[in-house]
Amino acid sequence: MRKFAVIDIGSNSVRLMFVADGKVLYKALNTTRLGEGLADKPLLKTEAVERSVKAVCDFYQKAKAEGAEMVYAFATAAVRFAENREVFLDAVENTCGLKIEVISGETEAEIGILGALGNQDGGVIDIGGASTEIVIKKSRELIYKKSVNIGVVRLKDRCGRDPQTLYEVAGQAVNEYGAIPPSEMYAIGGTATTLAALKLGLEVYSSDKITGTVITAAEMQQLADKLLSMSVEEIAALPCMPKGRADVLAGGAVLFTVLMKRLNFARLIVSDRDNLEGYAIKKGYME
């Protein structure tokens, strides 16, 4: 059985995907908030680096212990933007020997749509911690892709949970996308899948139930309003709420709401498949 693993180092969470013979056996997540404070200055904080190095190396050792022939790791916006990124990259390599590929926003968009849609036409929105990618494919060609420096951790750092400020900052960021070709739109990433779980009222997270869930613009607005009316503690107590997401989820719902209204997306189809699968496909380990 051919086994391998991919580690995604995001601005909010570190994720592991373990694959055997082309099939995903499981995914695991550790919220380390590596991108904390990047909205104020482009430097990774010492505590965030320490948390994230431990998470990455723990996942690496877990994957190797379970028989992974190869373990790949890629880092996105937090590491991409940080002026002291080498501190983190060197710490991981010195601790567990793993070399990390730092990918561009455009590459992040490309592997996101590859993982979610494969060869199928359509568009993808990926709201992360420090950046949000939109990419659209038609006739197997990418006809639009753009990464904007906005995400749930940046929103929290800049706006807290103040509704007016959240909508203003989200609106300013969304203007950067310009005109987008019409397309059926999909949503990937932890913010999208958590909002889908809330809509469905899931007690236990289910990838099969999440994938294919439709959220309309009106439903997204309702989710944003509901989350903004709740305390962080109340959100954290909801079923299917990943640890470390409660304080940023309302901002993510606001950003989705603004994106859908400004860019005329009537609905989004949520997918649990994302850039982890896309990276694996790109490396030739999955189809």
LINFEN-V889864 format. One record per backbone hydrogen bond with DSSP energy under -0.5 kcal/mol. NH is the residue of the N-H (numbers start at 1). CO is the residue of the C=O. E is the energy in kcal/mol with one decimal. If there is no record, write none. Layout:
NH	CO	E
NH	CO	E
This chain:
3	1	-0.6
4	19	-2.4
5	70	-2.1
6	17	-2.2
7	72	-2.4
8	15	-2.4
9	7	-0.6
9	74	-2.9
10	8	-0.9
10	13	-2.4
14	30	-2.9
15	8	-2.6
16	28	-2.7
17	6	-2.4
18	26	-2.4
19	4	-3.0
20	23	-2.5
21	2	-3.1
23	20	-1.9
25	18	-2.8
25	23	-0.5
26	18	-1.2
28	16	-2.4
30	14	-2.5
32	12	-0.8
32	30	-0.8
33	12	-2.6
35	11	-2.8
36	33	-1.6
38	35	-2.0
40	37	-1.5
41	37	-1.8
43	41	-2.3
49	45	-2.5
50	46	-2.4
51	47	-2.3
52	48	-2.3
53	49	-2.9
54	50	-1.9
55	51	-2.0
56	52	-2.8
57	53	-2.5
58	54	-2.5
59	55	-2.2
60	56	-2.5
61	57	-2.6
62	58	-2.1
63	59	-2.6
64	60	-2.4
65	61	-2.3
66	62	-1.4
67	64	-1.6
68	63	-2.3
69	3	-2.9
70	3	-0.7
72	5	-2.6
74	7	-2.5
75	101	-2.7
76	9	-2.1
80	76	-2.6
81	77	-2.8
82	78	-1.2
83	42	-3.4
85	82	-1.1
87	84	-1.5
88	84	-0.7
88	85	-0.5
89	85	-2.5
90	86	-2.8
91	87	-1.6
92	88	-2.2
93	89	-2.1
94	90	-2.9
95	91	-1.7
96	92	-2.7
97	92	-0.7
97	93	-1.6
98	92	-0.7
101	73	-2.6
102	100	-0.6
103	75	-2.2
103	101	-0.7
108	104	-2.3
109	105	-2.0
110	106	-2.2
111	107	-2.7
112	108	-1.6
113	109	-2.1
114	110	-1.8
115	111	-2.2
116	112	-2.1
117	113	-2.7
118	113	-0.7
118	114	-1.4
120	117	-2.3
122	137	-2.0
123	184	-2.7
124	135	-2.8
125	186	-2.5
126	133	-2.6
127	125	-0.5
127	188	-0.8
128	126	-0.7
128	131	-2.1
132	148	-2.4
133	126	-2.0
134	146	-2.4
135	124	-2.0
136	144	-2.9
137	122	-3.1
138	141	-2.9
141	138	-1.8
143	136	-2.2
143	141	-0.7
144	136	-1.4
146	134	-2.3
148	132	-2.3
150	148	-2.6
152	128	-2.5
153	129	-1.1
154	129	-2.0
155	151	-2.6
156	152	-1.9
157	153	-2.6
158	154	-2.3
159	155	-3.0
160	155	-0.6
160	156	-1.9
162	159	-1.8
163	161	-0.6
166	162	-2.5
167	163	-2.5
168	164	-2.1
169	165	-2.8
170	166	-2.5
171	167	-2.2
172	168	-2.1
173	169	-2.0
174	170	-2.5
175	171	-1.4
176	173	-1.6
177	174	-1.8
178	175	-1.0
186	123	-2.7
187	269	-2.3
188	125	-2.4
191	127	-0.6
193	189	-2.4
194	190	-2.0
195	191	-2.1
196	192	-2.1
197	193	-2.0
198	194	-2.0
199	195	-2.4
200	196	-2.4
201	197	-1.0
202	197	-2.1
210	206	-2.4
211	207	-2.5
212	270	-3.2
213	210	-2.3
215	268	-2.7
217	266	-2.0
220	216	-2.4
221	217	-2.1
222	218	-2.0
223	219	-2.2
224	220	-2.5
225	221	-2.7
226	222	-2.5
227	223	-2.6
228	224	-2.4
229	225	-1.2
230	227	-0.9
235	231	-2.2
236	232	-2.6
237	233	-1.2
238	235	-1.6
240	203	-0.6
241	238	-1.1
242	240	-0.8
245	242	-1.8
248	245	-1.4
249	245	-1.4
252	248	-1.7
253	249	-2.3
254	250	-2.2
255	251	-2.4
256	252	-2.4
257	253	-2.3
258	254	-2.6
259	255	-2.6
260	256	-2.7
261	257	-2.1
262	258	-2.9
263	259	-2.2
264	261	-0.6
265	260	-2.1
266	264	-0.8
268	215	-2.2
269	185	-2.0
270	213	-3.0
270	268	-0.6
271	187	-2.4
278	274	-2.2
279	275	-2.5
280	276	-1.9
281	277	-2.6
282	278	-2.2
283	279	-1.8
284	281	-1.2
285	280	-2.4
286	280	-0.8
